């Protein structure tokens, strides 16, 4: 979901949204491994990984590594071909939540496609900016590799899908609003077993854990009456996963296009309409930097699943202030999950993303 933030930070410099980029329309048929790759016909695209990791000595971490591609309107591209011409911009966010140490670290990259400094393969999952990359093997079981490093933090992870991917929405699209084309093509690997190393200020940890991966592409912007969204990814210990997004309107209500997906332990996916769940917040946190006030604890209720979950941030300050890339502030953080399912206790972990609280996302 966060790639719509690119609509806030970049179009003012690149020009108005053109009609040349294709919309996400119903009837789309996914083809893999091709659809793991880049889709340059769509304006905005992202490959998004979040996960929970644990060291051999029990130290706990969360991480995010996300790559964004943003198409440049043809009218803004130089007519004379040049290695300096820009047809796509690439951005990346890398964040580590040191849950045990109660610290949050974030860094970002921004680059043009030319000169080999950034890019994405169109036939398979391989996206990079400088030495940061996400890549997946095309042969089964499709192992993913993540690499990122800045001055003080680094990760090198190998991810193995524990379940087949799931597509979100209906008829090949995930709706984000009522207007035609206000949608995306969106799928996830909801449970990837993870192993590798995480380095924090020179100290390297061997880690294992679980990761969630999203890939989404489309050309829509936020609707005029939409101000942001709340997004949840949840992995329960009974092998159930849930994805929810609530598109927020100016009056604070949920857009009727809000929806979700429930994935059963055997991998079957069920589409959730906005009427299938309730999201209630019970606390807030105010950023000392952006001054934004975010919800900080939630109860999620799914009557048809007989499921009630309490979602709690594992660290209050997990705000990303992206002055070098998307130029907006948003909250994206590791959370703990407890609750009841069919009357029995259940627990798990997840990530939450909150946008439009620092200021309304601009069109």
C-alpha positions, -999 to 999 in steps of 0.1 A, spaced: 0 0 0 27 25 8 37 30 -28 8 54 -32 29 77 -11 48 83 -43 18 102 -55 24 126 -26 61 132 -31 69 130 -69 41 141 -93 45 178 -84 80 177 -99 71 153 -128 38 166 -141 1 158 -138 -10 122 -139 -11 112 -176 -36 89 -193 -8 69 -210 -3 46 -180 -27 17 -180 -52 13 -152 -57 -19 -132 -89 -34 -146 -110 -64 -138 -102 -97 -155 -64 -95 -151 -49 -129 -152 -16 -134 -133 13 -152 -149 42 -163 -128 71 -159 -126 66 -131 -151 43 -111 -128 70 -112 -100 89 -88 -123 84 -51 -132 53 -38 -150 64 -6 -167 30 0 -183 17 9 -149 27 41 -132 35 28 -97 48 -5 -84 64 -18 -53 80 -50 -38 76 -49 0 90 -72 27 84 -70 64 93 -96 90 100 -106 126 135 -120 134 151 -136 164 187 -142 172 201 -174 187 202 -157 221 166 -146 219 170 -110 208 140 -98 188 139 -76 157 115 -64 131 126 -52 96 112 -36 65 128 -35 30 107 -20 2 115 -11 -34 94 14 -53 92 21 -91 76 52 -103 70 57 -141 78 92 -155 52 106 -179 64 104 -216 60 142 -219 87 146 -192 112 123 -209 138 137 -233 129 130 -269 166 123 -277 177 90 -262 204 93 -236 219 73 -209 208 102 -186 172 100 -197 147 91 -170 118 68 -177 115 53 -142 125 65 -107 134 40 -80 132 44 -43 139 21 -14 132 21 24 152 0 49 141 -1 85 151 -21 115 132 -23 148 154 -35 176 126 -47 198 148 -59 226 170 -28 226 139 -5 220 155 14 191 143 21 156 166 28 126 156 39 91 175 47 58 164 53 22 177 54 -13 166 73 -44 179 68 -80 171 70 -117 170 39 -138 199 48 -161 235 39 -158 227 6 -141 224 22 -106 187 10 -102 163 -12 -121 139 -41 -121 137 -72 -144 105 -75 -163 105 -114 -165 113 -122 -128 117 -108 -94 150 -88 -94 149 -52 -83 178 -31 -70 192 3 -61 230 3 -59 239 -27 -36 204 -31 -21 184 -58 -39 155 -82 -37 156 -113 -59 138 -146 -63 147 -178 -81 124 -187 -109 126 -225 -103 107 -241 -73 106 -234 -45 114 -198 -55 138 -188 -28 140 -150 -22 172 -131 -13 173 -97 4 203 -76 8 206 -40 22 233 -21 40 239 14 53 266 30 75 254 12 107 229 -15 97 228 -44 73 207 -75 65 213 -105 43 184 -128 43 172 -160 25 134 -165 24 115 -197 15 77 -196 8 59 -218 33 26 -213 15 16 -205 -21 10 -169 -29 -24 -154 -26 -40 -127 -48 -61 -100 -31 -95 -86 -42 -118 -100 -68 -116 -105 -105 -79 -98 -105 -80 -63 -89 -78 -49 -54 -102 -19 -53 -91 13 -36 -121 35 -44 -153 38 -63 -140 53 -95 -132 31 -125 -95 23 -125 -91 32 -88 -75 -2 -81 -44 -22 -82 -31 -57 -90 -20 -71 -56 -7 -104 -43 13 -116 -13 35 -143 0 20 -143 35 45 -167 52 81 -170 42 105 -188 65 136 -166 69 172 -172 78 203 -150 76 222 -122 93 213 -88 107 240 -63 116 234 -34 141 263 -10 147 290 -36 140 274 -64 159 262 -93 137 233 -116 146 224 -149 131 186 -147 128 156 -168 119 120 -158 116 90 -151 93 85 -126 66 56 -112 46 60 -101 10 37 -78 -10 39 -70 -47 14 -44 -60 12 -24 -92 -13 1 -107 -18 37 -119 -44 51 -96 -41 80 -72 -60 86 -40 -96 98 -44 -104 134 -37 -122 124 -5 -95 100 7 -68 111 31 -48 79 38 -51 44 50 -44 19 78 -30 -14 66 -24 -46 87 -6 -79 79 -9 -106 106 7 -140 109 -9 -162 137 8 -191 153 -19 -215 140 -7 -207 104 -36 -183 97 -27 -150 80 -48 -118 75 -44 -87 54 -66 -57 60 -66 -22 46 -89 7 56 -90 36 32 -98 67 54 -121 94 42 -119 131 51 -147 127 77 -129 98 94 -151 71 81 -139 40 61 -142 40 24 -165 12 12 -136 0 -10 -117 -11 21 -112 -48 22 -89 -77 32 -80 -113 28 -80 -142 53 -57 -171 45 -64 -204 62 -37 -228 75 -40 -249 43 -34 -218 21 -69 -211 10 -77 -174 6 -110 -157 14 -118 -122 3 -131 -99 30 -154 -70 23 -154 -39 45 -186 -53 62 -167 -85 73 -144 -68 98 -142 -40 123 -111 -20 133 -112 0 166 -83 19 180 -78 24 217 -47 45 220 -26 72 203 11 81 199 23 116 189 56 119 170 80 144 185 94 150 150 64 153 126 39 162 154 15 137 138 -8 117 161 -12 81 152 -35 54 165 -13 30 186 -34 0 196 -63 -18 178 -89 -44 182 -98 -63 150 -131 -82 150 -141 -108 123 -176 -120 132 -178 -146 104 -144 -161 115 -153 -160 152 -120 -141 156 -111 -112 178 -75 -98 179 -57 -72 199 -28 -55 180 -1 -37 200 30 -19 187 63 -34 199 78 1 199 59 34 199 82 53 176 84 34 143 78 65 121 96 69 88 104 104 78 114 101 41 129 135 33 151 120 5 126 99 -13 88 100 -9 90 132 12 63 122 36 61 108 71 43 76 78 43 50 106 53 14 97 60 -9 126 62 -43 141 33 -54 163 23 -82 187 -10 -99 183 -31 -117 209 -68 -127 209 -93 -155 206 -103 -177 177 -135 -198 181 -132 -193 218 -96 -204 221 -65 -182 228 -44 -173 198 -13 -151 193 10 -140 165 28 -111 150 25 -86 122 31 -52 107 9 -21 106 12 9 82 -4 42 88 -4 70 63 -20 104 60 -17 113 97 12 137 94 -7 155 66 -31 146 39 -15 129 10 -14 153 -19 -28 146 -54 
